[in-house]
Amino acid sequence: MKKQELIHLHGLLAQVENQYEMETGCEVDHDEYTALGVRPTSIHKSKTDHKDAVFALAKGITSEMEVETPERVPASAD
């Protein structure tokens, strides 16, 4: 994936996070993401920095969703 594509994905994930927080009223854990100091607008940061930020942001979003979403029981194969 190119750096420009990672920056775009980073921006989209930031929007998903904001929308999720607005709709659920739950705050996503930002500690790991914030510690990186990389934002979607940080175009001077390296490709690796944006990749790490994307993974940290995705991890925070999915972790919060796991906590807030009740476990689903798989449908039986009757």
Backbone as CSV, one residue per row, in Angstrom:
resi,resn,N_x,N_y,N_z,CA_x,CA_y,CA_z,C_x,C_y,C_z
1,MET,0.854,-1.174,0.000,0.000,0.000,0.000,0.903,1.241,0.000
2,LYS,0.535,2.208,-0.789,1.307,3.440,-0.882,1.026,4.343,0.318
3,LYS,1.963,5.257,0.581,1.817,6.174,1.709,0.536,6.999,1.587
4,GLN,0.250,7.486,0.404,-0.954,8.295,0.192,-2.215,7.487,0.515
5,GLU,-2.215,6.214,0.167,-3.357,5.352,0.467,-3.494,5.126,1.973
6,LEU,-2.364,4.957,2.657,-2.393,4.798,4.113,-2.928,6.055,4.797
7,ILE,-2.522,7.207,4.311,-3.010,8.464,4.877,-4.521,8.571,4.668
8,HIS,-4.986,8.184,3.515,-6.425,8.203,3.236,-7.166,7.237,4.166
9,LEU,-6.654,6.022,4.306,-7.255,5.042,5.215,-7.238,5.551,6.651
10,HIS,-6.156,6.181,7.037,-6.024,6.766,8.368,-7.141,7.793,8.608
11,GLY,-7.358,8.650,7.624,-8.422,9.651,7.733,-9.810,9.025,7.817
12,LEU,-10.036,7.987,7.038,-11.330,7.303,7.073,-11.564,6.640,8.427
13,LEU,-10.543,5.999,8.974,-10.684,5.372,10.293,-10.937,6.409,11.385
14,ALA,-10.319,7.561,11.266,-10.562,8.635,12.236,-12.023,9.079,12.165
15,GLN,-12.579,9.137,10.970,-13.996,9.494,10.819,-14.903,8.403,11.377
16,VAL,-14.547,7.151,11.149,-15.322,6.035,11.701,-15.311,6.109,13.228
17,GLU,-14.163,6.389,13.786,-14.048,6.510,15.242,-14.947,7.631,15.765
18,ASN,-14.883,8.778,15.150,-15.709,9.912,15.583,-17.193,9.591,15.470
19,GLN,-17.592,8.977,14.367,-18.992,8.620,14.166,-19.442,7.586,15.190
20,TYR,-18.604,6.599,15.447,-18.930,5.561,16.430,-19.123,6.177,17.816
21,GLU,-18.221,7.068,18.196,-18.324,7.712,19.504,-19.587,8.564,19.603
22,MET,-19.939,9.261,18.539,-21.143,10.089,18.550,-22.404,9.234,18.661
23,GLU,-22.454,8.142,17.926,-23.658,7.318,17.898,-23.846,6.472,19.156
24,THR,-22.742,6.007,19.747,-22.856,5.121,20.903,-22.688,5.840,22.233
25,GLY,-22.047,6.988,22.207,-21.754,7.691,23.459,-20.599,7.065,24.219
26,CYS,-19.938,6.090,23.622,-18.786,5.418,24.232,-17.508,6.016,23.654
27,GLU,-16.509,6.125,24.502,-15.241,6.675,24.034,-14.272,5.546,23.708
28,VAL,-13.682,5.610,22.539,-12.692,4.629,22.101,-11.385,4.905,22.830
29,ASP,-10.690,3.838,23.238,-9.400,3.974,23.920,-8.374,4.551,22.945
30,HIS,-7.864,5.735,23.280,-6.927,6.444,22.398,-5.474,6.364,22.852
31,ASP,-5.193,5.692,23.953,-3.855,5.750,24.547,-2.739,5.361,23.579
32,GLU,-2.856,4.189,22.968,-1.808,3.728,22.053,-1.720,4.645,20.829
33,TYR,-2.873,5.015,20.292,-2.921,5.884,19.112,-2.340,7.271,19.431
34,THR,-2.738,7.831,20.550,-2.262,9.161,20.944,-0.754,9.163,21.181
35,ALA,-0.251,8.093,21.775,1.182,8.003,22.060,2.034,8.063,20.793
36,LEU,1.469,7.629,19.678,2.210,7.653,18.414,2.401,9.074,17.888
37,GLY,1.472,9.961,18.189,1.585,11.348,17.743,1.428,11.530,16.245
38,VAL,0.705,10.639,15.601,0.495,10.709,14.156,-0.993,10.889,13.896
39,ARG,-1.330,11.904,13.154,-2.719,12.182,12.784,-2.857,12.064,11.265
40,PRO,-4.067,11.945,10.774,-4.236,11.852,9.317,-3.658,13.060,8.575
41,THR,-3.592,14.180,9.236,-3.055,15.389,8.605,-1.536,15.489,8.711
42,SER,-0.903,14.532,9.366,0.559,14.539,9.540,1.232,13.942,8.301
43,ILE,1.122,14.646,7.199,1.621,14.108,5.929,3.147,14.006,5.885
44,HIS,3.826,14.717,6.766,5.282,14.662,6.803,5.797,13.411,7.519
45,LYS,4.923,12.700,8.234,5.321,11.481,8.936,5.532,10.362,7.920
46,SER,6.291,9.357,8.319,6.629,8.280,7.391,5.464,7.331,7.149
47,LYS,5.617,6.537,6.124,4.621,5.523,5.790,4.456,4.559,6.963
48,THR,5.556,4.179,7.579,5.524,3.266,8.724,4.778,3.891,9.898
49,ASP,4.971,5.181,10.123,4.259,5.875,11.200,2.750,5.825,10.969
50,HIS,2.318,6.066,9.746,0.890,6.028,9.428,0.352,4.597,9.532
51,LYS,1.150,3.633,9.122,0.728,2.238,9.224,0.510,1.867,10.692
52,ASP,1.445,2.251,11.561,1.302,1.984,12.995,0.066,2.678,13.562
53,ALA,-0.184,3.898,13.121,-1.345,4.657,13.589,-2.647,4.000,13.129
54,VAL,-2.681,3.518,11.897,-3.874,2.840,11.377,-4.169,1.591,12.213
55,PHE,-3.137,0.800,12.491,-3.340,-0.407,13.291,-3.784,-0.073,14.709
56,ALA,-3.195,0.951,15.320,-3.574,1.341,16.679,-5.012,1.853,16.721
57,LEU,-5.390,2.642,15.751,-6.746,3.180,15.691,-7.764,2.068,15.449
58,ALA,-7.464,1.176,14.534,-8.363,0.052,14.258,-8.501,-0.843,15.484
59,LYS,-7.403,-1.061,16.181,-7.436,-1.883,17.399,-8.317,-1.237,18.460
60,GLY,-8.190,0.069,18.638,-9.011,0.777,19.617,-10.492,0.716,19.278
61,ILE,-10.818,0.889,18.009,-12.220,0.855,17.572,-12.808,-0.543,17.764
62,THR,-12.102,-1.558,17.296,-12.638,-2.915,17.387,-12.707,-3.403,18.822
63,SER,-11.757,-3.011,19.650,-11.795,-3.400,21.064,-13.028,-2.814,21.742
64,GLU,-13.325,-1.559,21.441,-14.501,-0.914,22.033,-15.779,-1.572,21.521
65,MET,-15.814,-1.919,20.255,-16.996,-2.586,19.701,-17.223,-3.949,20.349
66,GLU,-16.149,-4.659,20.638,-16.280,-5.959,21.297,-16.878,-5.810,22.684
67,VAL,-16.508,-4.752,23.383,-17.018,-4.506,24.730,-18.483,-4.097,24.679
68,GLU,-18.829,-3.240,23.737,-20.173,-2.675,23.668,-21.198,-3.544,22.952
69,THR,-20.746,-4.474,22.118,-21.662,-5.310,21.361,-21.851,-6.629,22.091
70,PRO,-23.083,-6.980,22.407,-23.298,-8.263,23.071,-22.876,-9.404,22.162
71,GLU,-22.413,-10.469,22.797,-21.972,-11.629,22.005,-23.159,-12.212,21.269
72,ARG,-22.903,-12.593,20.075,-23.960,-13.169,19.246,-23.850,-14.684,19.285
73,VAL,-24.971,-15.292,19.419,-25.019,-16.746,19.405,-25.144,-17.183,17.953
74,PRO,-24.233,-18.066,17.496,-24.320,-18.502,16.104,-25.626,-19.245,15.843
75,ALA,-26.153,-19.047,14.662,-27.393,-19.723,14.280,-27.113,-21.219,14.138
76,SER,-28.041,-22.014,14.585,-27.847,-23.464,14.485,-28.005,-23.913,13.029
77,ALA,-27.385,-25.004,12.711,-27.415,-25.514,11.334,-28.481,-26.587,11.200
78,ASP,-29.665,-26.318,11.719,-30.755,-27.308,11.654,-31.282,-27.452,10.275
